Amino acid sequence: MKIAIVGYGKMGRMIERLAARRGHEIAARFDIDNNIDGAGLTPESLSGIDVAIEFSTPDTAVVNIGRLVALHVPVVVGTTGWYTRLDEIRSFVGQHNGALVYSANFSVGMNIFFKIARDAAAIFARYSEYDPFLIEYHHKLKKDAPSGSALVIANLMRESYGDKTPEAVSIRAGSVPGTHEVGFDSEADTIMLTHTARNREGFAAGALLAAELIIGKGGVYEFPELLFELLD
């Protein structure tokens, strides 16, 4: 594939390194220097592009998504913090017969962890002696708190716990890539489920997998919909 990276920061550079290993070409790169307010996303700059991978900021993601979809470029969106406008984007993608896949976390391992946390919550919610909790740790430069992944986990737990769903506790320190802990505590014992990202490579690899899977599809997907379709 010929890929455009929209948001050429740490994640963009990681995606670039991994893309070559998978036989793909990074044919265009967009950042604050050449894409202010989405102005760099034009028919000319995106000519021949098969898919775009968007890792920018919550403030710029929706504009970037809109321009890419209008130009009929399938989009993989790793930016979080814009989901309050998801219904608007879903409608826009439908109007333009576009294709978009998004996720708070593109790590394959993390998406499996989401399923495990959801299933565990469904079991433990039956036993009132166990209190659930949710903690996430990230580097001090991460802008959002709780993390997008923590919000996903909380929503999955809410299916079983309702109003008793725990608020995520966020810790920002040092250079931690990302750790999420789901726990269930009673007087007798504690059960912990932990996902720790050693680096950003898993996120980048998952975003590239999403780019491969979205080709030829139409509509809006959350990454697990495509990921577990593949595993089945």
C-alpha positions, 0 to 999 in steps of 0.5 A: 500500500501507499500510506499517508501519515497524518501527524508525524510525531513519535507514532508516525515515525514508528509507523514509518519504520514498521511499514517498510518491514510489511512491504508498504510505502510511506508516500506522504507525511503531514504535520504542523509544518505542512498541514495547518487546519488540514490545508495540506490534505488536497487531491494533489498531495494525496494522489495515489494514496491507498490509506491514511493513518491519522495520529495528530491531536484531538483539536485537529483530528476531526478536520483531518478526518473530514478532509480525508473522507471527502477525498475518498481516502480510507482513514485509520484514526489513532487520535483520541479525545474526539469521540463526542463527535463520533456520530457526526463523523459516522454520518459524514463517512456514510454521506461520502461512501467513505471508510474509517477505522478508529480505536483508543488503542491499536495494540492487538494485545490490548484489544484482547485485554479489553475482551478479558476485562469485559468477561471478568467484570461480567463474572465478578459483578455477580459477587458483591464481596468483590469491589472493582477498580481501574488504574492507568499509568502513562508518561508525564507528557500524555495530554489526556486523562483518563486514557482513551483505553481506560475509558474503553475499559470502563465502558465495557465494565459498565455493561455489568456494573452500571452505576457501580463502575469504578472511575479510572485512577490516572497516574502521569509520571516519567516515561511510562509507555502505558500500563492498565490494571483492572482489579477485583478486591475482597477481604479474602483476596485480590485478582489483578489483570494487567496490560503493560506496553513495553514500547509503542511498537505494538500500537504502530503494528496494530495501526498498520494491520487496521490499514490493511484490513480497511482497504475495500470496506465501507463504513465506520468500524472500531478496530476490534470489529475488524480484528476479531473478524480476522481471528474468527 
